[in-house]
Amino acid sequence: MRERRTIVDAWWYIILLIWSVTILFPMIWVFYESLKTNQEFFQSVWNLPRDLQWTNYKGSWHKYGIGSAMVNTVYYVGASLVIGTFLTAINAYVLTRLEFRGRKLMWAVIMLSLFLPGINALIPQYILMRDLHLTNSLTGIIILDSFSESAFYLMMLSGFMQSLPKELEESGAIDGASIFQIFFKIIMPLSTAGIVTVAIFKCLALYNNFLGPFIYLGDPDKYTIGVAMYQASQIMQYKADWVTLFAGLMITMIPLIFMYIFLQRRIMEGATLGAVKG
């Protein structure tokens, strides 16, 4: 028993070491590089800064339009998150709790989508967005991402709804409740844990989404934070102001760091609960 515990502890130390090397160390390195001068950066990328250059953050905020990009990102993520999570909840309810002809076929098609690369739909998707005049529009990519259902989120939320007793819906129907009333007053409140978990994962994915905004947004005033930082990195081909770029990267990571700190336990509990219920 003691030998087994020693092996488990050793594995935990190995995992912690890998996590530190691959995630924690690069973040710390970017942070202290963002506090250097350009001269110090080119002299050595490993030495610590002599004087902390907090002005790099101010310069990055104004030079790369991070302020407006953050506002665009909040609008894009917030609207897509609310609409997309609501639609995922409805889809999970219909496919999990309602009996109708073709339900198994729909599930089979959804499962098939897991094996098809999403890049295959890029060209017809772009043509559709162009013909609907939704390109170069934040509202356009909000509509696109809100209605683009993910089989992963659908399966996760279905695991929560599947575990609810069928008698709850039957009692609601006996009392004269409609399908919508049963969904909003019974199923949704009891599936709050699953909905919140899906919303957190969706929020992280939307904030980190680069390809969609990069393809459909051409106006710099409409860039999300990912596209804005990509454009800033392209400027480095002509102007070597790396410390300001690192400062911008740290600003973009701050929301994710806070989400990790405050929502880590919620994510783990929700994912575990969904696995047990599924």
Backbone bond lengths (Angstrom), bond angles and torsions (degrees), N, CA, C in turn:
res aa  C-N    CA-C-N  psi(-1)  N-CA   C-N-CA  omega(-1)  CA-C   N-CA-C  phi
1 M - - - 1.466 - - 1.536 110.74 -
2 R 1.320 115.47 -42.39 1.456 120.17 -179.69 1.524 110.54 -66.83
3 E 1.352 116.59 -37.91 1.463 119.79 178.98 1.527 110.70 -65.40
4 R 1.340 115.64 -39.31 1.465 119.99 179.02 1.528 110.69 -64.15
5 R 1.327 116.53 -41.69 1.456 120.29 178.84 1.521 110.62 -65.01
6 T 1.328 117.34 -37.24 1.463 121.22 177.53 1.523 111.46 -62.94
7 I 1.339 116.21 -40.17 1.465 120.72 179.04 1.527 110.34 -65.35
8 V 1.343 116.21 -43.11 1.465 120.64 179.31 1.526 110.54 -62.24
9 D 1.348 116.22 -43.92 1.465 119.88 178.19 1.522 111.25 -61.97
10 A 1.321 116.57 -39.03 1.461 120.28 179.13 1.526 111.06 -63.35
11 W 1.333 115.75 -40.77 1.458 119.62 178.37 1.524 111.02 -64.44
12 W 1.330 117.36 -38.66 1.457 120.85 178.52 1.530 110.78 -64.37
13 Y 1.307 116.98 -38.93 1.466 120.41 177.74 1.533 110.67 -65.93
14 I 1.338 116.57 -38.00 1.460 120.15 178.55 1.530 110.48 -65.60
15 I 1.345 116.16 -44.00 1.467 120.91 178.65 1.526 110.50 -62.18
16 L 1.339 115.96 -42.67 1.462 120.20 179.03 1.526 111.15 -63.26
17 L 1.333 116.21 -39.16 1.463 120.35 178.73 1.520 110.93 -65.25
18 I 1.335 116.42 -44.67 1.465 120.44 179.09 1.524 110.28 -62.52
19 W 1.338 116.86 -43.23 1.467 121.24 178.80 1.524 110.92 -61.27
20 S 1.315 116.58 -41.33 1.466 120.48 -179.37 1.519 111.38 -65.39
21 V 1.330 116.59 -41.74 1.459 120.87 -176.66 1.523 111.47 -72.01
22 T 1.328 116.95 -41.62 1.459 120.58 -172.75 1.523 114.13 -87.58
23 I 1.322 118.73 -24.44 1.468 121.29 -175.30 1.519 112.22 -120.31
24 L 1.325 116.69 -55.62 1.458 119.97 -172.15 1.524 112.13 -69.14
25 F 1.324 117.68 -47.29 1.464 120.65 -177.43 1.532 112.50 -61.48
26 P 1.353 120.60 -46.19 1.473 119.12 178.04 1.528 112.88 -59.12
27 M 1.337 117.57 -36.70 1.462 119.71 178.89 1.528 111.03 -66.18
28 I 1.332 116.35 -42.88 1.463 119.94 178.61 1.525 110.22 -64.70
29 W 1.329 116.12 -39.89 1.473 120.22 180.00 1.528 110.75 -63.12
30 V 1.339 117.36 -45.93 1.470 120.72 178.37 1.521 110.39 -61.45
31 F 1.339 117.09 -37.75 1.462 120.74 -177.86 1.525 111.47 -64.14
32 Y 1.335 117.41 -50.31 1.456 116.40 -176.70 1.530 112.22 -76.61
33 E 1.331 117.89 -20.88 1.465 118.82 172.19 1.525 110.66 -69.68
34 S 1.347 116.38 -31.69 1.466 119.46 -179.34 1.520 112.23 -70.79
35 L 1.328 117.73 -11.53 1.471 121.47 -178.92 1.526 112.13 -102.97
36 K 1.327 116.92 10.18 1.459 121.46 178.24 1.517 111.16 -96.44
37 T 1.320 115.44 171.03 1.463 121.41 164.96 1.523 107.58 -89.47
38 N 1.319 117.03 162.38 1.466 120.09 178.29 1.520 111.72 -61.14
39 Q 1.312 116.01 -35.12 1.466 119.88 179.10 1.520 110.77 -63.88
40 E 1.328 116.85 -44.07 1.467 120.59 178.07 1.520 111.09 -64.26
41 F 1.326 116.70 -38.21 1.467 120.42 -179.70 1.525 111.14 -62.28
42 F 1.345 117.42 -44.53 1.451 119.88 -177.76 1.533 112.33 -76.87
43 Q 1.308 117.38 -20.94 1.470 119.72 175.02 1.521 110.81 -70.69
44 S 1.330 116.73 -43.25 1.465 120.95 178.66 1.521 109.01 -163.58
45 V 1.319 115.89 131.40 1.465 119.70 179.48 1.526 111.65 -86.25
46 W 1.336 117.39 -2.62 1.461 120.19 -177.36 1.517 112.89 -108.11
47 N 1.314 118.04 -24.29 1.467 120.13 -179.94 1.524 110.98 -67.10
48 L 1.321 115.88 147.35 1.458 120.85 176.63 1.526 109.85 -75.94
49 P 1.340 117.97 153.11 1.472 119.89 -179.86 1.528 111.49 -67.32
50 R 1.347 116.34 143.93 1.461 119.99 178.08 1.529 110.26 -74.37
51 D 1.319 116.54 -50.61 1.468 122.24 176.80 1.527 107.84 -122.53
52 L 1.311 115.63 134.43 1.461 119.90 -177.12 1.527 110.44 -71.52
53 Q 1.320 116.13 120.15 1.461 122.34 -176.72 1.541 109.93 -97.24
54 W 1.333 116.24 76.46 1.465 120.07 179.92 1.525 111.62 -68.60
55 T 1.320 116.82 -17.48 1.465 119.95 178.90 1.535 111.63 -66.03
56 N 1.332 117.19 -17.78 1.463 119.94 176.76 1.528 110.84 -59.95
57 Y 1.333 116.25 -35.37 1.464 120.53 -178.74 1.526 110.75 -69.71
58 K 1.326 116.34 -40.71 1.461 120.26 177.41 1.526 110.57 -64.81
59 G 1.339 115.54 -43.27 1.453 119.47 178.87 1.514 112.64 -63.60
60 S 1.333 116.65 -39.84 1.457 121.12 178.87 1.519 111.45 -65.65
61 W 1.330 115.93 -40.52 1.467 121.07 -178.38 1.527 110.87 -59.99
62 H 1.322 117.52 -42.25 1.462 121.11 -177.42 1.526 112.09 -85.59
63 K 1.327 117.16 -39.23 1.462 121.06 -173.18 1.521 112.00 -68.66
64 Y 1.318 117.57 -39.65 1.461 121.15 -175.11 1.527 113.49 -102.59
65 G 1.313 117.75 7.04 1.463 120.29 177.46 1.508 113.24 64.53
66 I 1.335 116.99 35.83 1.463 120.50 -177.26 1.526 111.08 -66.20
67 G 1.336 117.30 -33.31 1.462 120.06 -179.59 1.516 112.34 -59.98
68 S 1.339 116.84 -53.00 1.464 120.19 179.25 1.522 111.64 -66.56
69 A 1.355 116.67 -34.54 1.463 119.85 178.31 1.528 111.07 -65.41
70 M 1.339 116.81 -36.24 1.459 120.55 177.46 1.532 110.89 -65.75
71 V 1.341 115.82 -41.68 1.476 119.51 177.96 1.527 110.12 -62.16
72 N 1.324 116.83 -44.69 1.471 120.62 177.70 1.521 111.11 -61.33
73 T 1.327 116.43 -40.32 1.462 120.61 -179.08 1.521 111.32 -66.30
74 V 1.333 116.81 -41.75 1.470 120.31 178.58 1.526 110.57 -62.31
75 Y 1.338 116.51 -42.66 1.467 120.53 178.16 1.524 110.92 -64.15
76 Y 1.320 116.25 -46.40 1.470 121.03 -178.55 1.525 111.83 -64.88
77 V 1.326 116.15 -49.41 1.465 120.31 -178.43 1.524 110.78 -66.59
78 G 1.334 117.42 -45.14 1.459 120.63 -177.22 1.510 113.00 -61.95
79 A 1.339 116.92 -50.08 1.464 120.29 -178.79 1.521 111.48 -65.82
80 S 1.337 117.01 -45.30 1.469 120.65 179.80 1.522 111.17 -63.49
81 L 1.334 116.55 -36.55 1.463 120.99 -178.48 1.521 111.23 -66.71
82 V 1.322 117.07 -47.13 1.469 120.62 -178.14 1.526 110.92 -64.87
83 I 1.335 116.50 -50.74 1.469 120.06 -177.94 1.524 110.82 -66.88
84 G 1.342 116.88 -46.21 1.461 120.79 -177.02 1.513 113.29 -64.48
85 T 1.333 117.62 -41.97 1.468 120.59 179.67 1.519 110.81 -66.54
86 F 1.330 116.78 -39.75 1.469 120.39 177.92 1.525 110.88 -62.45
87 L 1.329 117.39 -44.09 1.463 120.70 179.18 1.525 111.78 -66.73
88 T 1.330 116.89 -37.13 1.466 120.08 176.79 1.524 110.96 -63.43
89 A 1.333 116.81 -40.25 1.466 120.94 178.38 1.524 110.66 -63.28
90 I 1.332 117.24 -43.24 1.471 120.34 178.70 1.525 110.70 -64.41
91 N 1.332 116.96 -45.19 1.461 120.78 -179.65 1.522 111.62 -62.03
92 A 1.321 116.32 -42.32 1.464 120.08 179.26 1.526 110.63 -64.34
93 Y 1.323 116.82 -39.58 1.469 120.63 179.28 1.525 110.90 -64.29
94 V 1.322 116.75 -45.92 1.471 120.40 -177.97 1.520 111.18 -64.78
95 L 1.337 116.62 -43.97 1.460 120.06 -176.55 1.520 113.36 -77.56
96 T 1.328 116.78 -19.68 1.457 120.25 -175.35 1.524 112.75 -102.01
97 R 1.324 117.20 -40.51 1.460 121.12 -170.47 1.522 114.70 -103.39
98 L 1.325 118.37 -20.31 1.463 120.84 -177.13 1.522 110.71 -102.59
99 E 1.331 115.20 142.03 1.453 121.33 177.55 1.525 108.99 -102.07
100 F 1.329 117.24 122.68 1.453 121.41 177.94 1.524 108.59 -155.13
101 R 1.305 115.79 159.30 1.459 121.30 -177.96 1.534 110.02 -68.94
102 G 1.308 115.92 132.50 1.451 121.75 179.10 1.521 114.25 92.92
103 R 1.344 117.30 3.26 1.465 120.13 -178.09 1.537 110.82 -64.90
104 K 1.320 117.27 -42.70 1.466 120.39 -179.88 1.532 110.77 -65.93
105 L 1.335 115.88 -35.54 1.470 119.41 178.38 1.519 110.19 -65.94
106 M 1.328 116.81 -40.06 1.459 120.44 178.33 1.526 110.99 -62.83
107 W 1.335 116.77 -41.80 1.458 120.40 177.11 1.531 110.73 -62.83
108 A 1.340 116.14 -39.01 1.471 119.62 179.42 1.527 110.94 -63.55
109 V 1.333 116.88 -40.69 1.466 120.79 178.53 1.526 110.12 -66.04
110 I 1.342 116.68 -39.66 1.466 120.60 178.92 1.524 110.56 -64.39
111 M 1.325 116.61 -42.27 1.461 119.98 177.93 1.532 110.96 -65.08
112 L 1.333 115.87 -34.94 1.468 119.53 179.02 1.522 110.78 -64.29
113 S 1.335 116.86 -32.87 1.464 119.98 -178.79 1.521 112.50 -63.42
114 L 1.336 117.06 -21.25 1.467 120.17 177.68 1.519 112.03 -66.50
115 F 1.330 117.34 -23.99 1.459 121.80 -176.23 1.530 112.23 -99.44
116 L 1.327 117.34 0.27 1.459 120.52 -179.17 1.525 109.68 -105.70
117 P 1.309 119.07 125.65 1.476 120.59 178.27 1.522 111.26 -62.85
118 G 1.328 116.48 132.41 1.448 120.47 -179.80 1.513 113.72 -64.72
119 I 1.335 116.71 -21.83 1.461 120.87 -179.17 1.532 111.26 -64.03
120 N 1.359 117.50 -22.18 1.465 120.86 -179.96 1.524 112.05 -64.38
121 A 1.324 116.90 -27.73 1.474 120.59 -177.78 1.518 112.13 -91.18
122 L 1.321 117.74 3.25 1.464 120.21 -172.36 1.524 112.50 -65.26
123 I 1.331 117.46 -46.10 1.469 120.20 -177.07 1.528 112.12 -67.19
124 P 1.339 119.72 -52.50 1.476 117.71 177.58 1.526 112.32 -63.04
125 Q 1.307 116.81 -31.65 1.467 120.37 177.52 1.532 110.64 -65.05
126 Y 1.308 116.58 -42.88 1.464 120.12 178.91 1.524 111.08 -65.71
127 I 1.328 116.99 -41.15 1.466 120.30 178.56 1.529 110.48 -61.44
128 L 1.332 116.38 -41.82 1.463 120.67 178.33 1.524 111.28 -63.92
129 M 1.333 116.54 -45.23 1.463 119.78 178.58 1.529 111.41 -63.41
130 R 1.317 116.57 -37.78 1.468 119.90 179.38 1.523 111.23 -66.74
131 D 1.334 116.71 -43.80 1.461 120.32 -178.76 1.527 111.89 -68.20
132 L 1.316 117.46 -26.54 1.458 121.17 177.84 1.533 111.82 -88.97
133 H 1.329 116.17 2.27 1.475 122.70 179.19 1.538 111.11 59.35
134 L 1.322 115.46 43.04 1.464 121.06 -179.76 1.523 112.36 -109.77
135 T 1.332 117.70 4.26 1.458 119.63 176.58 1.528 109.70 -78.32
136 N 1.326 115.39 158.31 1.461 123.19 -177.54 1.528 111.30 54.17
137 S 1.331 115.22 40.35 1.458 121.03 -178.56 1.522 109.17 -144.48
138 L 1.328 116.51 127.75 1.466 120.09 175.55 1.515 111.12 -63.36
139 T 1.335 116.55 -36.72 1.462 120.01 177.44 1.520 110.56 -62.56
140 G 1.326 116.95 -36.14 1.458 120.70 178.98 1.514 113.02 -62.38
141 I 1.331 117.53 -47.41 1.464 118.85 -179.35 1.532 110.94 -73.98
142 I 1.334 117.53 -23.47 1.469 119.80 173.24 1.520 109.63 -65.82
143 I 1.329 116.78 -44.87 1.461 121.02 177.51 1.522 110.25 -62.54
144 L 1.330 116.56 -43.60 1.464 121.31 -178.92 1.526 111.30 -60.69
145 D 1.340 116.93 -50.37 1.459 120.22 -176.49 1.521 112.35 -74.19
146 S 1.324 117.94 -27.80 1.457 120.56 179.55 1.523 111.50 -69.69
147 F 1.330 116.27 -38.88 1.460 120.47 -176.77 1.523 112.91 -94.44
148 S 1.325 117.29 -2.35 1.466 120.54 176.32 1.523 108.30 -86.36
149 E 1.312 116.16 93.69 1.459 120.83 -176.18 1.525 110.82 -74.12
150 S 1.320 115.26 142.41 1.470 121.65 178.01 1.522 109.38 -108.06
151 A 1.334 115.66 130.05 1.458 119.66 179.50 1.530 111.36 -63.01
152 F 1.333 116.95 -31.13 1.467 120.78 -179.59 1.524 111.00 -62.99
153 Y 1.347 116.95 -49.76 1.462 120.21 -179.89 1.526 111.17 -67.08
154 L 1.318 116.30 -36.39 1.457 120.63 179.80 1.523 111.19 -64.73
155 M 1.323 117.00 -42.57 1.459 121.13 178.08 1.525 111.19 -67.08
156 M 1.326 116.48 -39.07 1.460 120.01 -179.86 1.528 111.47 -62.64
157 L 1.333 116.51 -47.19 1.460 120.04 -177.97 1.525 111.32 -72.98
158 S 1.310 116.90 -31.40 1.464 119.76 176.77 1.519 111.06 -63.02
159 G 1.337 116.64 -32.10 1.464 120.00 178.06 1.514 112.32 -62.33
160 F 1.335 117.33 -34.29 1.459 120.69 177.11 1.524 111.26 -72.70
161 M 1.327 115.39 -46.44 1.465 119.25 -174.72 1.515 112.39 -70.34
162 Q 1.324 116.99 -29.95 1.455 121.00 -178.93 1.523 112.06 -63.58
163 S 1.310 117.58 -28.88 1.461 121.47 -174.69 1.529 112.72 -81.68
164 L 1.335 117.52 -11.28 1.461 119.77 -178.06 1.525 110.27 -73.09
165 P 1.319 117.90 139.09 1.476 120.86 -179.17 1.526 111.54 -62.12
166 K 1.321 115.98 136.96 1.462 121.67 179.01 1.527 110.93 -66.64
167 E 1.334 116.52 -25.00 1.465 120.37 -177.97 1.528 112.76 -62.27
168 L 1.331 116.57 -26.00 1.463 119.77 179.27 1.529 111.02 -63.15
169 E 1.325 116.00 -44.10 1.462 119.67 178.26 1.521 111.31 -69.76
170 E 1.320 116.61 -37.76 1.463 119.84 179.66 1.516 111.59 -64.10
171 S 1.330 116.92 -41.21 1.466 120.37 178.32 1.525 110.83 -66.67
172 G 1.334 116.82 -37.09 1.454 120.31 177.20 1.517 111.68 -65.75
173 A 1.343 116.12 -40.21 1.471 120.01 178.32 1.520 111.12 -65.93
174 I 1.335 117.22 -38.03 1.470 121.15 177.80 1.532 110.80 -62.25
175 D 1.336 115.68 -36.52 1.469 120.22 179.28 1.528 112.63 -77.73
176 G 1.340 117.35 -0.12 1.457 121.17 176.51 1.510 115.04 93.50
177 A 1.328 117.83 12.85 1.461 120.67 -179.86 1.529 110.20 -75.73
178 S 1.319 116.35 141.28 1.457 121.18 176.25 1.526 109.95 -80.81
179 I 1.333 115.81 174.70 1.470 120.23 179.04 1.523 110.43 -60.76
180 F 1.331 116.71 -41.63 1.462 120.55 -179.76 1.527 111.30 -66.26
181 Q 1.338 117.45 -39.65 1.463 120.18 177.95 1.521 111.35 -65.74
182 I 1.325 116.41 -39.19 1.472 120.38 177.48 1.529 109.90 -63.17
183 F 1.336 116.15 -41.74 1.465 120.11 -179.25 1.521 111.52 -65.47
184 F 1.336 117.11 -49.40 1.461 121.31 -174.25 1.531 112.89 -75.67
185 K 1.328 118.34 -33.00 1.461 120.63 -172.85 1.528 114.01 -101.03
186 I 1.336 116.84 -17.71 1.472 119.33 -178.12 1.524 111.37 -118.33
187 I 1.330 116.24 -58.00 1.467 120.49 -172.46 1.523 112.08 -69.63
188 M 1.335 117.19 -48.81 1.473 119.78 -177.23 1.529 113.06 -61.65
189 P 1.336 119.49 -47.31 1.478 118.65 178.72 1.525 113.07 -60.73
190 L 1.328 117.36 -36.48 1.460 120.37 -179.33 1.519 112.76 -78.67
191 S 1.330 116.91 -15.74 1.465 121.06 179.72 1.521 111.94 -104.74
192 T 1.327 116.97 18.64 1.467 120.85 -176.34 1.527 112.10 -57.06
193 A 1.340 116.75 -42.54 1.466 120.00 -179.07 1.527 110.99 -59.81
194 G 1.324 116.47 -43.61 1.460 119.71 179.51 1.511 112.44 -68.87
195 I 1.326 117.83 -40.16 1.454 121.73 179.77 1.520 110.98 -64.25
196 V 1.340 116.48 -41.96 1.469 120.11 178.64 1.529 110.62 -64.55
197 T 1.331 116.89 -40.97 1.468 120.29 179.10 1.525 111.13 -62.21
198 V 1.334 116.23 -46.00 1.465 120.59 178.07 1.525 110.54 -62.51
199 A 1.349 116.91 -40.08 1.460 120.79 179.83 1.521 111.37 -62.63
200 I 1.325 117.30 -38.32 1.465 120.57 179.58 1.529 110.64 -65.53
201 F 1.327 116.54 -45.86 1.460 120.12 178.77 1.528 111.19 -63.78
202 K 1.333 116.19 -40.41 1.461 120.02 177.44 1.526 111.09 -63.06
203 C 1.327 116.59 -41.85 1.458 120.79 -179.54 1.522 111.15 -60.67
204 L 1.326 117.07 -44.64 1.463 120.89 178.58 1.526 111.14 -63.40
205 A 1.336 116.35 -42.11 1.462 119.87 -179.13 1.523 111.29 -66.79
206 L 1.327 117.30 -40.98 1.460 120.74 -179.72 1.524 111.40 -67.52
207 Y 1.324 116.96 -41.72 1.464 119.85 179.82 1.526 111.02 -63.37
208 N 1.327 116.70 -36.15 1.467 121.07 -178.71 1.526 112.83 -88.90
209 N 1.325 117.12 -1.82 1.465 119.74 -177.88 1.530 110.02 -66.61
210 F 1.299 115.54 125.66 1.468 120.94 -179.65 1.525 112.55 -117.14
211 L 1.321 116.78 -41.13 1.463 120.66 -170.86 1.524 112.04 -63.10
212 G 1.335 117.66 -47.65 1.464 120.78 -177.88 1.518 112.62 -60.42
213 P 1.350 118.65 -56.98 1.477 119.27 177.75 1.521 112.91 -59.89
214 F 1.323 117.85 -34.26 1.466 120.50 -179.11 1.523 110.98 -66.54
215 I 1.334 117.01 -37.72 1.464 120.36 -177.84 1.523 111.56 -77.86
216 Y 1.320 117.23 -41.28 1.467 120.09 -168.84 1.531 114.36 -96.96
217 L 1.325 118.39 -13.58 1.460 120.27 -178.81 1.525 109.92 -107.29
218 G 1.336 116.11 121.44 1.458 120.55 178.81 1.513 113.71 -110.20
219 D 1.314 117.08 -17.61 1.461 122.10 -178.71 1.530 109.67 -87.43
220 P 1.341 118.72 121.94 1.477 120.13 -179.81 1.522 113.65 -57.78
221 D 1.332 117.72 -27.31 1.461 120.54 179.51 1.523 112.18 -71.07
222 K 1.343 117.36 -12.27 1.456 121.42 -178.72 1.528 112.69 -108.97
223 Y 1.324 117.04 3.85 1.464 120.62 -177.96 1.528 110.93 -62.12
224 T 1.332 115.34 142.01 1.458 120.55 167.07 1.523 108.55 -84.07
225 I 1.316 117.14 174.87 1.460 120.61 -171.85 1.527 111.56 -64.92
226 G 1.328 117.17 -35.73 1.463 119.63 179.74 1.519 112.37 -64.85
227 V 1.331 116.79 -44.12 1.468 121.13 179.86 1.527 110.29 -69.11
228 A 1.338 116.71 -39.01 1.470 120.41 179.41 1.522 111.03 -61.32
229 M 1.341 117.43 -41.64 1.462 120.11 179.79 1.529 111.38 -72.56
230 Y 1.323 117.20 -30.57 1.465 119.47 175.04 1.525 110.67 -65.02
231 Q 1.331 116.23 -44.64 1.461 119.74 178.19 1.530 111.02 -63.30
232 A 1.339 116.00 -35.92 1.465 119.49 177.42 1.525 110.64 -64.96
233 S 1.323 116.88 -38.21 1.472 119.63 179.05 1.522 111.42 -67.30
234 Q 1.341 117.20 -30.63 1.466 119.96 178.36 1.524 111.65 -69.30
235 I 1.341 116.70 -29.58 1.459 120.75 178.24 1.528 111.03 -64.20
236 M 1.352 116.17 -26.13 1.466 119.90 -178.13 1.524 112.79 -64.80
237 Q 1.356 117.44 -12.33 1.459 119.44 175.43 1.535 111.33 -69.51
238 Y 1.332 115.94 -23.27 1.457 120.48 -176.17 1.528 112.77 -116.91
239 K 1.341 116.34 -19.34 1.453 120.13 -178.78 1.529 108.78 -141.11
240 A 1.309 117.03 112.33 1.467 121.74 -174.40 1.527 110.83 -84.97
241 D 1.328 115.85 78.10 1.459 121.24 177.53 1.528 107.95 -116.31
242 W 1.331 114.26 64.40 1.458 119.72 -170.83 1.525 113.12 -68.42
243 V 1.298 118.19 -33.41 1.471 119.43 -176.54 1.530 110.75 -66.04
244 T 1.326 116.90 -35.50 1.459 120.25 176.78 1.526 110.38 -68.74
245 L 1.329 116.40 -37.23 1.460 120.34 176.49 1.524 110.92 -63.96
246 F 1.347 116.85 -42.34 1.467 120.07 177.67 1.532 111.16 -62.87
247 A 1.320 116.18 -36.51 1.464 119.57 176.87 1.526 110.33 -62.97
248 G 1.331 116.48 -40.34 1.462 119.95 176.50 1.516 112.42 -63.98
249 L 1.329 116.64 -38.89 1.463 120.46 177.13 1.530 111.49 -62.68
250 M 1.325 116.64 -40.04 1.462 119.82 178.11 1.526 111.08 -64.47
251 I 1.324 117.12 -39.11 1.464 120.05 178.15 1.526 110.39 -62.08
252 T 1.335 116.90 -41.50 1.464 119.82 -179.47 1.522 112.17 -69.64
253 M 1.325 117.49 -25.53 1.467 120.38 -179.86 1.519 113.57 -83.02
254 I 1.335 117.36 -18.99 1.466 120.38 -176.19 1.530 112.49 -57.29
255 P 1.358 120.16 -47.74 1.469 118.69 178.44 1.523 113.27 -58.80
256 L 1.336 117.09 -39.88 1.464 120.39 179.79 1.527 111.32 -67.58
257 I 1.329 116.84 -37.71 1.465 120.49 178.77 1.523 110.45 -63.05
258 F 1.337 116.33 -43.81 1.463 119.46 178.86 1.528 111.70 -66.77
259 M 1.322 116.19 -37.81 1.467 118.93 176.33 1.519 111.14 -62.55
260 Y 1.323 115.97 -40.44 1.463 119.73 178.67 1.524 111.18 -64.40
261 I 1.321 116.84 -42.17 1.467 120.86 -177.80 1.523 111.19 -65.48
262 F 1.334 116.81 -46.40 1.460 120.50 -172.28 1.531 113.87 -88.35
263 L 1.321 117.72 -23.34 1.463 119.79 -173.71 1.523 113.51 -114.13
264 Q 1.324 117.89 3.07 1.465 120.00 -177.73 1.523 111.55 -58.53
265 R 1.318 116.57 -47.35 1.461 120.35 -178.45 1.523 111.21 -65.10
266 R 1.332 115.50 -38.68 1.460 120.14 -179.92 1.525 111.02 -64.97
267 I 1.320 116.99 -40.97 1.460 121.25 179.55 1.524 110.53 -63.72
268 M 1.324 116.89 -46.56 1.457 120.89 -178.17 1.530 111.12 -65.88
269 E 1.332 117.59 -43.01 1.458 120.84 179.31 1.529 110.87 -64.61
270 G 1.331 115.66 -43.77 1.464 119.16 -178.73 1.508 112.47 -66.22
271 A 1.328 116.92 -43.77 1.460 120.52 179.57 1.528 111.15 -64.47
272 T 1.328 117.26 -40.23 1.468 121.44 179.26 1.517 110.89 -66.89
273 L 1.347 116.28 -42.66 1.458 119.89 179.85 1.512 111.38 -63.40
274 G 1.341 114.87 -40.34 1.451 118.12 178.51 1.515 112.35 -65.10
275 A 1.335 116.50 -36.52 1.462 119.92 178.79 1.518 111.03 -66.76
276 V 1.341 116.92 -40.22 1.464 119.75 179.93 1.514 111.42 -67.21
277 K 1.359 115.39 -41.84 1.454 118.99 -177.96 1.519 111.95 -71.79
278 G 1.358 115.57 -33.30 1.475 118.03 -179.95 1.503 110.94 -69.35
